[in-house]
Amino acid sequence: MGLVPVRVKIDRERCVVAHFCFFYAATVFIPGEGGKPVISPEYAVNGVSEGVVPDELYEQVKEAERHCPSRAIKVYRE
């Protein structure tokens, strides 16, 4: 059985630029315009607000989601 893709989404309208995502998942979230996070080009799909990351980064992106004060990050498996 193959691994299920890990999807990550950022609601950039909701983001308050607390930067916890940079701390917990620095390889996935990088600063974009105005300092708001975007998905690293390595993982981005459908623009800068959505991405697919490898399973080994799941815990890191989940920690970023848990610590986001504005709940702007969503992480899920398809």
C-alpha positions, -999 to 999 in steps of 0.1 A, spaced: 0 0 0 14 34 -10 16 65 12 -12 89 11 -1 124 -1 1 151 27 -17 182 15 -9 216 31 -29 248 26 -24 284 38 -52 308 41 -31 339 35 -61 362 41 -64 348 76 -27 347 84 -15 371 111 22 366 103 31 350 137 58 330 119 54 298 139 52 279 106 87 290 98 99 277 131 82 243 129 85 236 92 111 258 77 116 237 46 79 238 37 70 274 47 91 303 35 85 341 37 65 356 8 54 391 0 48 411 31 64 384 52 34 362 49 43 325 44 41 307 11 47 271 3 83 265 -9 85 260 -46 98 225 -40 63 215 -26 39 240 -41 10 231 -63 -17 254 -76 2 285 -66 19 295 -34 -9 287 -10 -11 249 -16 14 221 -15 20 184 -12 48 173 11 64 139 16 52 118 45 84 124 65 75 161 68 40 153 81 48 158 118 65 192 111 36 206 91 11 193 117 31 211 144 29 243 123 -8 238 120 -13 232 157 7 263 167 -8 287 141 -27 313 162 -50 323 133 -57 287 122 -45 297 87 -28 264 80 -46 232 72 -29 198 68 -46 167 57 -41 134 39 -61 126 8 
